[in-house]
């Protein structure tokens, strides 16, 4: 069974999106991992939610047939960069962190 060439390009673009989002997040000084204890942390990091947001935005662009040049490689890079900047500067304003107190 062979995979059509367009699906290979989409898979490569998803990988490029993830890598560019993580690299840009590290360049804007997002931590790689949250502080301890990890399970109670709501900190934004380079590994979560940055690549998840980048993948979602790129998937929306693929479904809406928004195309870039060079088999959408430029679109994947731009979305990775913009998602890292969004997580660094706008995520806490858009989606506020929950209260730390227990609600009973």
C-alpha positions, 0 to 999 in steps of 0.5 A: 500500500502506498501513500499519495504524495499530497498526504506525505507533504501534509505530514511533513508540514505538520512536523514542520509546524510542531518543530517551528512552534517549539523552537520559537517558544524556546526563543521567546523564553517559554519554559520547556516544562512547567514547575513542580508539581506538574499535574497541578500546573497551569503554566504555558510551556514550549511542549504544551499547549504551543504545538497543540495550538499550532497543529490546530491552526494548521489543520484549520488552514488545510481544511479551508484550503488556505495554501502557501507556497512551496507545498505549504512549508511557508504556511507551516513555519508562519503558523508555528511562529505565530502560535508560539507568540500567541502562547507567550503573550496572549494565551493568559488574556484569552483563556484565564487560569482557573482559581487555585482555591477548592470549590466545594 
